[in-house]
Amino acid sequence: MLDLEINYKAQDLAGITMPKAEEVSNNVITLKTRFGVMEIDRDKTIKIPKGIVGFSEYKEYGLSVPSHTVLDGYMLLQSIDEADLTFILKPYDLSSGEIDDKDLAGAMNQYAIAPENLALMLVTTLRQTPNAIQKTVNLRAPVFIDTENKQAWQHILNSEKYNVRHVVN
């Protein structure tokens, strides 16, 4: 089991901000998660109409940035309704070319996301190996976030060329 002692800090990602506790409104939810205590402003949550694959009943999430060094460059997608349900997300670098532009454009068109409002995330898995922590991302089912409308969709790409366990550094 990974030992992650997490603190949360304010983060602005393409217009989505998870504020510090002193900055939040009266509409705050406090959750004791596997990553520590998280406060989420309900006015800034992300709705996922179809949920995440395997967790379709959970449709509202908060997005935050952990400060633990193991998770530098990653974000946490925390369910509002289930404190034990947190996904680790890696922001996708659009210039990497790991996902074809035509596949990205097709999904953006399907969900009516303007390019300037797109935050693309990859669901990440951490595995403890004898020598290190292995990080893999799911390239076949990225999460498309419309930062303007605060909605997201996990989109399944219909191609075997996208690995569900793509190793990352």
C-alpha positions in Angstrom: 0.0 0.0 0.0 1.3 3.4 -0.9 1.9 5.8 2.0 0.7 9.2 0.7 0.4 12.0 3.2 -1.5 14.7 1.3 -2.1 18.3 1.7 -4.3 20.3 -0.7 -3.6 23.6 -2.2 -5.5 26.0 -4.5 -5.1 25.1 -8.1 -6.3 26.7 -11.3 -6.5 24.3 -14.2 -8.0 25.8 -17.3 -10.6 27.7 -15.3 -11.4 25.1 -12.7 -10.3 26.2 -9.2 -10.5 24.2 -6.0 -10.1 26.9 -3.4 -8.3 26.7 0.0 -10.6 26.3 3.0 -10.6 30.0 3.9 -11.7 30.9 0.4 -14.7 28.7 0.1 -18.4 29.6 0.2 -21.0 28.3 2.7 -21.7 25.5 0.3 -18.6 23.4 1.4 -18.5 19.6 1.8 -15.8 18.1 4.0 -14.8 14.6 3.2 -12.3 12.3 4.9 -10.8 10.6 1.9 -8.0 8.0 1.5 -5.8 11.0 0.7 -6.7 13.0 3.8 -9.4 15.5 4.6 -10.7 17.4 1.5 -12.9 20.4 1.4 -14.9 20.9 -1.8 -16.9 23.9 -2.8 -20.1 22.6 -4.3 -20.3 25.6 -6.6 -17.2 24.5 -8.3 -17.8 20.8 -8.7 -17.7 18.9 -12.0 -20.7 16.9 -13.2 -20.1 13.7 -15.1 -23.5 12.7 -16.5 -22.6 9.1 -17.3 -20.1 8.7 -14.4 -16.7 7.0 -14.7 -16.6 3.5 -16.1 -17.5 1.1 -13.4 -18.8 3.9 -11.2 -21.8 5.2 -13.2 -23.9 6.0 -10.1 -21.4 8.7 -9.0 -21.9 11.9 -11.0 -20.5 14.8 -9.0 -16.8 15.4 -8.3 -14.3 17.9 -7.0 -10.9 18.4 -8.6 -7.8 19.2 -6.6 -4.0 19.0 -6.6 -2.1 16.9 -4.0 1.2 18.3 -2.7 2.9 14.9 -2.2 5.9 14.5 -4.4 4.8 11.1 -5.7 1.9 12.9 -7.3 3.6 15.9 -8.6 1.9 16.8 -11.9 -1.2 14.8 -11.1 -4.7 15.8 -9.9 -7.3 14.1 -7.8 -10.9 13.6 -8.9 -12.9 13.1 -5.7 -16.5 11.9 -5.6 -18.8 14.1 -3.6 -21.1 11.2 -2.7 -18.5 8.6 -1.8 -15.4 9.6 0.3 -13.6 6.4 -0.6 -13.9 7.1 -4.4 -10.9 9.1 -5.7 -9.3 8.9 -9.1 -5.8 10.0 -9.8 -5.7 11.9 -13.0 -2.7 13.0 -15.2 -3.3 16.0 -17.4 -2.8 15.0 -21.0 -0.2 16.9 -23.0 -2.0 17.6 -26.3 1.3 18.0 -28.1 2.5 14.4 -27.2 0.6 12.8 -30.1 -0.2 9.7 -28.0 -3.8 10.1 -28.9 -4.6 10.9 -32.6 -5.9 14.4 -33.2 -8.9 13.0 -35.2 -9.9 10.9 -32.1 -9.7 13.9 -29.8 -11.6 16.1 -32.3 -14.3 13.5 -32.6 -14.9 13.3 -28.9 -14.8 17.1 -28.5 -17.4 17.4 -31.3 -19.6 14.7 -29.6 -19.6 16.6 -26.3 -19.6 20.1 -27.9 -16.4 21.2 -26.1 -14.6 24.2 -27.6 -10.9 23.7 -27.8 -10.2 26.6 -25.4 -12.4 24.9 -22.8 -10.9 21.5 -22.9 -9.0 19.9 -20.1 -8.0 16.3 -21.0 -7.1 13.9 -18.2 -5.9 10.3 -18.1 -7.0 8.0 -15.3 -3.8 6.9 -13.5 -3.0 3.7 -11.5 -0.1 3.5 -9.1 1.5 0.1 -8.3 4.2 -0.5 -5.8 7.0 -2.6 -7.2 10.0 -3.9 -5.3 12.1 -1.0 -6.5 9.7 1.9 -7.2 6.2 3.1 -7.8 5.0 2.3 -11.3 2.5 4.8 -12.8 0.3 3.8 -15.7 -2.4 5.8 -17.5 -5.4 4.6 -19.4 -5.0 6.1 -23.0 -8.1 4.3 -24.2 -10.6 6.0 -21.9 -9.5 9.7 -21.3 -11.7 12.1 -19.4 -12.8 15.2 -21.3 -13.6 18.1 -19.1 -15.5 21.2 -20.4 -14.1 23.8 -18.1 -16.7 26.4 -19.2 -19.7 24.2 -18.3 -18.0 22.2 -15.5 -19.0 18.9 -17.1 -16.9 15.9 -18.0 -17.2 12.6 -19.9 -15.0 9.5 -19.8 -14.8 8.7 -23.5 -13.9 5.2 -24.7 -11.7 5.4 -27.8 -12.6 2.5 -30.2 -9.1 1.4 -31.0 -6.8 -1.3 -29.7 -3.8 1.0 -30.3 -4.5 2.8 -27.1 -3.2 1.0 -24.1 -5.2 0.9 -20.9 -1.9 0.5 -19.0 0.5 2.9 -20.7 3.6 3.3 -18.5 4.5 6.9 -17.6 7.3 8.5 -15.6 
